[in-house]
Amino acid sequence: MTYAETGLTAAIEQLTGTSLSALPREQLDGIDQYHAGGAEAVDRLIPHLALTPGSTVLDVGSGLGGPARQIARTTGCHVVGVDITPAYVDAARALTEAAGLAERTTFLCTDIGALDRTGFDAACTVHVQMNIPDKKAFYAEIARRLRPAARLAVFEVCGVPAATAPLPLPWSLDGTDSHLATPEELRDTIRAAGFDLLDWTDETPWARAWFDALGRRLAAGSAAPALPSLLTDGPTRMLNFAIALATGAVTVHRGTFAVPT
Ligand SMILES: C[S@@+](CC[C@H](N)C(=O)[O-])C[C@H]1O[C@@H](n2cnc3c(N)ncnc32)[C@H](O)[C@@H]1O
């Protein structure tokens, strides 16, 4: 099982030498964002959600809650994060409490198919569908929970035919739970799940540059304690992700979709 870490809040306090409540947001940004590009990637996603004050946003596969809290903090919207990994949901709740954002972000440990709430104004998935074999059913469940004209923004990893990424990877330790689609397959599957396509952008060059900059900080010894230190085989998994991006074995694509009116 890939997402098997437990006791994450204690591990974060040990890693940073700081209590959760005293942890500066800038330091947390490197720890609670489980995807290429960190908080900067979420900044690139937010404008495409077309949020207005009072909007409610659904973040599916919310992890430790970094993207959800960032959306809530920067837009003033309410974000509901759902994830199937109990320890990650526990950590997301504790970090949210410590950040004073409990009134604007809610985290539920549930499969999207069991979420009994609808009418969201927007949704996002950030590095989640690589673990989902039936992507059409997954995005159809999201579509069912959105109002007409609601936006879906995705920031996702895709595969390249005949290319092999080295294991372990951030989303899969042994490859058995990795289900990569090509960018075209993912784009067309989300459309087939009930969305209109508004934008589909290859963010691979940007993600490569982000990993390059991180590598320079690590080499210079100026990188802050970060998420890989909390994960099983974390540094190797992140390095393999960077290698897979650099060698063209995987891509990172950002897409914007809308529920038909
Ligand atoms: C790579 S992490 C990304 C977390 C978060 N989106 C972020 O970017 O920080 C993938 C997350 O997807 C969650 N996940 C995997 N399969 C899922 C499913 N079927 N439904 C909901 N969450 C899922 C995992 O538990 C994990 O938290």
The ligand as an SDF file (V2000), in Angstrom:
LIG
                    3D

 27 29  0  0  0  0  0  0  0  0999 V2000
   -0.1230   12.2550   -4.3700 C   0  0  0  0  0  0  0  0  0  0  0  0
   -1.3310   12.5180   -3.1310 S   0  0  0  0  0  0  0  0  0  0  0  0
   -1.9540   14.1490   -3.5520 C   0  0  0  0  0  0  0  0  0  0  0  0
   -2.6180   14.8140   -2.3720 C   0  0  0  0  0  0  0  0  0  0  0  0
   -3.1000   16.2380   -2.6260 C   0  0  0  0  0  0  0  0  0  0  0  0
   -4.0110   16.3110   -3.7400 N   0  0  0  0  0  0  0  0  0  0  0  0
   -1.9460   17.1600   -2.8520 C   0  0  0  0  0  0  0  0  0  0  0  0
   -1.6700   17.4760   -4.0170 O   0  0  0  0  0  0  0  0  0  0  0  0
   -1.2960   17.5750   -1.8830 O   0  0  0  0  0  0  0  0  0  0  0  0
   -2.6600   11.4730   -3.7020 C   0  0  0  0  0  0  0  0  0  0  0  0
   -3.8220   11.4340   -2.7430 C   0  0  0  0  0  0  0  0  0  0  0  0
   -4.9240   10.8100   -3.3990 O   0  0  0  0  0  0  0  0  0  0  0  0
   -5.6050   10.0250   -2.4430 C   0  0  0  0  0  0  0  0  0  0  0  0
   -6.3880    9.0300   -3.1660 N   0  0  0  0  0  0  0  0  0  0  0  0
   -5.9540    7.9680   -3.8820 C   0  0  0  0  0  0  0  0  0  0  0  0
   -7.0000    7.2930   -4.3960 N   0  0  0  0  0  0  0  0  0  0  0  0
   -8.1160    7.9590   -4.0130 C   0  0  0  0  0  0  0  0  0  0  0  0
   -9.5140    7.7740   -4.2120 C   0  0  0  0  0  0  0  0  0  0  0  0
   -9.9940    6.7370   -4.9050 N   0  0  0  0  0  0  0  0  0  0  0  0
  -10.3590    8.6640   -3.6730 N   0  0  0  0  0  0  0  0  0  0  0  0
   -9.8930    9.7130   -2.9350 C   0  0  0  0  0  0  0  0  0  0  0  0
   -8.5900    9.9300   -2.7020 N   0  0  0  0  0  0  0  0  0  0  0  0
   -7.7190    9.0690   -3.2310 C   0  0  0  0  0  0  0  0  0  0  0  0
   -4.5120    9.4540   -1.5670 C   0  0  0  0  0  0  0  0  0  0  0  0
   -5.0040    9.0150   -0.3320 O   0  0  0  0  0  0  0  0  0  0  0  0
   -3.5840   10.6480   -1.4620 C   0  0  0  0  0  0  0  0  0  0  0  0
   -3.9120   11.4520   -0.3690 O   0  0  0  0  0  0  0  0  0  0  0  0
  1  2  1  0
  2  3  1  0
  2 10  1  0
  3  4  1  0
  4  5  1  0
  5  6  1  0
  5  7  1  0
  7  8  2  0
  7  9  1  0
 10 11  1  0
 11 12  1  0
 11 26  1  0
 12 13  1  0
 13 14  1  0
 13 24  1  0
 14 15  1  0
 14 23  1  0
 15 16  2  0
 16 17  1  0
 17 18  1  0
 17 23  2  0
 18 19  1  0
 18 20  2  0
 20 21  1  0
 21 22  2  0
 22 23  1  0
 24 25  1  0
 24 26  1  0
 26 27  1  0
M  CHG  2   2   1   9  -1
M  END
$$$$
